[in-house]
Amino acid sequence: MDISKGIRESFELYRQNFSTLILATLVVAVGSLVTAGILAGPLVGGLLMLCLKRMRGEHAGVNEVFAYFNKFVPTFLIVVAMWIAMFIAGALGSIPLVGFLIRIAVGPAVGILFILAIGLIVERNLEPMAALKQALQYFMTDPVMIWMYSFVIGLLSGIGAILFVIPVILTMPLGATGMAIAYRELSNRKIGAITAK
């Protein structure tokens, strides 16, 4: 995975779709927060599809984030799997000396696996277990570079919150565009497809 190319494409996609992505990201963030993450799956899936459609030159507006509630159950199962992984990482994070490294290592990996699995469910209609397996296979094609890309995109996305200078809503869409770029690249890799059952 070419990190610099992915970041450049992310910025360009964001620049070309600035107002739509800011509003869509705000809707997804508020909807996920207000529902304690329960609606995060279909909302994130909709945001991912919005980015993918815009990349392909297709028309897609903010309402795209609401278009995948028919995938609520499978995407919610992915959200639960993510919560479990982060809970375990948090518990391991309390281990002296190595705990901090565990938390840093797990976050970007879980983030990219989450996006890949959600995308495979909403775009390719895979079942949750098949989507997670396929996401892990994509990740394992180049784990170090994919992890680094996810880490950098996460930093860019959250820089508004980290610096308290740039409002976070202006930097969060970079996470969406960055993950959409990663999903597009990784999901097109040939690794032996898993079919939905």
VENSULPE-V564762 format. One line per field, one symbol per residue. phi: phi as a letter, one per 30 degrees, with the letter a starting at -180 (. if undefined). psi: psi as a letter, one per 30 degrees, with the letter a starting at -180 (. if undefined). burial: b if it has 16 or more other C-alpha atoms within 10 Angstrom, else e. A space follows every 50 residues. Layout:
BEGIN
phi = ???
psi = ???
burial = ???
END
This chain:
BEGIN
phi = .dddddddddddddddbeddddddddddddddddchidceedddedddde ddddddiddacedddcdbddceddddddddddeddddddddddddeiced ddddddedddeddeddddddddcciddeddddddedddeddaeddddddd dddddddcdddddhcdeeddceedddddddddeedddcdcbjdccdc
psi = kjeeeeeeeeeeeeefhdeeeeeeeeeeeeeeeeghfegedeeeeeeeee eeeeegglkkaefffgfgffgeeeeeeeeeeeeeeeeeeeefffkkefee eeeeeeeeeeeeeeeeeeefeeeghlleeeeeeeeeeeeffieeeeeeee eeeeeeegeeeefgekkffffefeeeeeeeeeeeeeffkjgjkklk.
burial = bebeebbebbbebbeebeebbbbbbbbbbebbeeeebbbbbbbbbbbbbb bbbbbeeeeebbebbbbbbebbbbbbbbbebbeeebeebbebbeeeeebe ebbeebbbbbbbbbbbbbbbbbeebbbbbbbbebbbbbbeeeeeebbbbb bbbbbbbbbbeeeeeeebbbbbbbbbbbbbbbbbebbeeeeeeeeee
END
